[in-house]
Amino acid sequence: MLGWIDELFGESNSSQQKGWQHDSWILSLQDLTQSQGTRIGAVEGEVVGARGGWPTLNGRINNAGDRIIAVESEVSTARGTHGSLGSRLTGMDGVSTGLGSRIGAVEGEVVGARGGWPTLNQRINNAGDRIVAAEGKLNDHAGWIDTLWPLLGRMNAAESRSRGCPRRCRGRRRSSS
């Protein structure tokens, strides 16, 4: 009898234990579903927050697009400026080339003038030599004139004597006769 009662109570105890186990399993399952629900709620909150962030993100994308358009216009302006600057530089190259050719021509003239200096110096030296020779000839003529001048004076004196001699001689002859 006692064994049957023990078995009966034992079975009841074991069934109670099994019930408790089921209860604890159900409680743990409820905890799991609650935690899963919280996680789902958190994910839904993040999705809602992300949806709320879309306008801001779209605004940022639009601002970035506007900035890209502004940069493209600045790049186009810079390209136009670069083109005009390039044409100015090309013009400056042409001017510098023309100036270089002019400088080259002037340098050629200077080189030619330098080449002409010896000839010019030689001509000046030759002219100087001619002047010196002419001065020497003048000196010679002057010396010759200086030498000739007394002779001319003597010749004049002799001529005047020869002119005066017949008169004297005539007078003497008359007086003597």
PyMOL commands that set and color helices and strands:
alter all, ss='L'
color gray80, all
select helices_A, chain A and resi 2-176
alter helices_A, ss='H'
color red, helices_A
deselect
rebuild
show_as cartoon
